[in-house]
Amino acid sequence: MVIDLNADLGEGFGIWRLGDDMALLDIVTSANIACGFHAGDPLTIRRTCAAAVDRGVMIGAQVSYRDLAGFGRREMEVDPEELCAEVLYQLAAVDGIARAMGGRVSYVKPHGALYNRICRDPEQADAVVEAVADYDRDLPLLTLPGSAVHEIAAREGVATVTEAFADRAYTPAGTLLPRRSPGAVLHDPAAVAARAVRMATARTVTAVDGSEVPVDARSICVHGDTPDAVLLARAVRDALIAAGVTLKAFT
């Protein structure tokens, strides 16, 4: 059993710090680095990319709606051509900095509201896929199983990689419970770690109604902006290794 462990990093902005990126980079195998549209600034991106390269952690571009005030968690209506250009802009910026630090962007993961929107909206999904294809068709997109992105990306020759979320609640349909709903984000390290092991070994997760939902995932995400994110991530890593799971980046 082999699984990737990814986290959202580089989400500070200016003098404001969010999460402990350096500690999380010692735990995860892939880093979804904010590109400046929902969080992140050039210095934060540079430092996070450099630290990821030093640790051998794969770098992903975490592209988003242009929404600093809402942290990219507000769904937006954006013209497809404009959305394509904005994703391309973010991807090129982070990859340029990553290359200057001796690495490169290895995959793309949309953030927040954009991530959830393109799971069900073919028009916005097509815009994101087009941007990735325009920049580098060999970059895979990280998304949920059952996402609309899979079919669209396949048509364009862009690979997709499925992921599961250890610290998020699921609906019976296999989608993430909206963050505004009570219990949408899980905080207990033991519970989160146990969910991660089940995702990796049994390929299922218990939804909010008690039903079992299949999650055929190659990567597991733990968020970097939640309280005790480092504690949660370390608990997940330790539990996966104890269960005989090999942690390895999917790229």
N, C-alpha and C positions, 0 to 999 in steps of 0.2 A: 504494500500500500504506500503510495507516494502522494503527497499533497503539498501545495504551495500555501504559505501563510502571508497574507498581505494586509497592509494598514494604510490609512490616509495620513500623509505627513506633509510638512512644510506649510501648515495652515495658519501660521502666525502672520502678522502684517505690521511692518514698522516696529514700534516699541512694544506692541502687544504680542505675547507669546501664547500659543495654544498647544498644549500637550508637550510631552518630553520626546522630541524626535530622536535624539541621540540614544536614549535608552531603548526606544522601540526598534531602532535600526540594529540593535544587538540581538533582537528576538525574531524579527520577521525575515522572510526570504525575498519579498517584493515590496516596493514602496510606491504608493500612488501619490505623486508629488503635485500639490496644487500649482496651478499655472498662472495665478494672478487675477483670475476673473471672479472667483468666489472667496479666495484667500491667497496668501503668498505675495511676496514682493521679490524683486531681483536678488537682493542679498540673501533672503531666506531660501530662495530656490537654489542659489549657488552653494550655500552652506550645506543644504540637505543633499543635493546631488553629490557634492564632494565627499560627505560622510558615507553616503550609500556606496560610492565607488570604493572607498577605503575598506568597507566591510564586505564587499562582494555581493551586495544586495541589488537585485534588479530594479531598474527605474521605470516607472510607468507615468505617463502624462495624465493627470486627473483634470480633464477638461470640464467646463461648466458653463452655465448661463452667465452672462455678465451681470453679477448680482452680489457685490461686496456687502451691501447693507443686509441682505437676507441670507448671507452665507451660502448662496446657491441652492437654497432649499425652497424657493418660491417658484412654482411652475410659471413659465412665460410663453407667450405667443411670439415667436420670432420667425420672420420670413426665412424659408429654407436656404436661400442663397446666402443670406446674412449669417445664419447659424453655421453653415458650412465654412464660411470665411473666418468666423470667430473661433471655431474649433481648430482650423488649420493654423491660425495665428498662435494659439496657445501651444499647440503641439510643436510648432517650429521653434518657439521661444525656449521651451524647456529642453528640447533636444539639443539646441545650440549650446545652452549652458552645460548640459550633461556632457556633451562632447568636449567642451573646453576643460572640464574636470577629469577627463580621461574615460568617460563612460558613454552611454547613449540611452535614449528612450527605447525600451524593448517591447512595450505594449501601451494600449490606451484604455483608460477606464473613466467613463463619464461620472460626474459627481451629482449627488443629491437629486434634485427635482428633474434634472436632465436625464439622469440614469433611469429613474422610474418612468419618465415620459416615453423614452424611446423603446421601452419594453412593450408598449402597447400602441404607439403612434408611428405608423410606417413612414409618414412624411418627414418627421423630425429624425427618425432613425436613418432614413436615406441620406439626409443632410450630413449626419455625423459620419456615416460610412463613406460618403463621397469625399469628405475632408481627409479621412485616414488613407483612402485609396490615392488621392491626389499627392499626399505627402510620401507615403511608403506603404505599398500594398502588402508588404510582408509583416506589418505590425498587427498583432491580434488585438481584438476588442474583448474586454472582460465584461461579462453581463450575466444576467440570471438565466437559468434553464427556462425554456418556453418563451423567451423574449422574441419580439418581432425582429430584432436585430439579426438573428441567426440566418433567416432566409434571405434577407436583403444583403447581408454581407457575403453570403455564399454566391449570390449572383454577380457580385463585384470582385470575387476572388480574394476577399478579406477573411482571414480566419477568425473564429470566435472561441473564447474559452469561458466555460461556465464557472460560477462561483456561488458560495453559500455564505451566509452571515451568522457568525456564532453569537453575536450580541444583539440581534434584532428578532422581533417576533414575526411570525409568518401567518398569513391568511390560509384558509383551506385551499385556495386556488394556487398556492405556491408563490404568491407575491409578498412583498414586505408590508407589514401593517404600518399605515401612515404614522409618522412621528407624533402627530397631534393626538393620537389615540393613547389612552392609558396603557402602560405596559409595553409600549412599542420598542423601548430600549431596555436591555437586560443588564444588570449590574453585579449580580452575584458571581464571583469568580468560579466557584465550584459548579454552578449550574451552566455557566457559559462554556466551561471546559468540557463538561459532560456532553453538551450539545455538539461541540466541535468533534469530539471522538465519534459520536454516533453519525454525524454527517460524513466523516471520512471512512468509517468502517461499514456501517449499515446503509449508508446513502439515504437516510431519511431524517426528517425533523418533525417534532410535534407542533402542530398549528394551534392557534389560540382556542379553537373549539375542541381540542383533544384528538383530532384526527391526525393520521400519519401522512406526511407529504413527501414524495420522493425528491431527493436533491442530488442529482448526479453531477457533482462539482469537482473540478480540478484544483480549485483554490478556495481558501476560507479567509474571510475578511474579519478583522477586529478593528473597530474605529479608534482613531488616535485622539479624538477630542472629548471623549467621555471621561468622567471622573474615574481615577484609578485605572486608566487605560493600560499603563505598563503592567500593573498587577494582573489585569484580565488577560493581556496578551501572553504574559509569562505562564500563567496557569494553563492557557490553551496549549502553548508549545510543550510544556512539560507533560501534560496529559496525553497529547498526541504521540510523543516519543515513547511514553510508558506503555501505550497501546500498540506499539510496534509500527507506527506510521513513520515513514521517512519524509522529512521536510526538505523540499527541493523546489526551486523556482520553476514555473512552467515554461519559461522562455529559454 
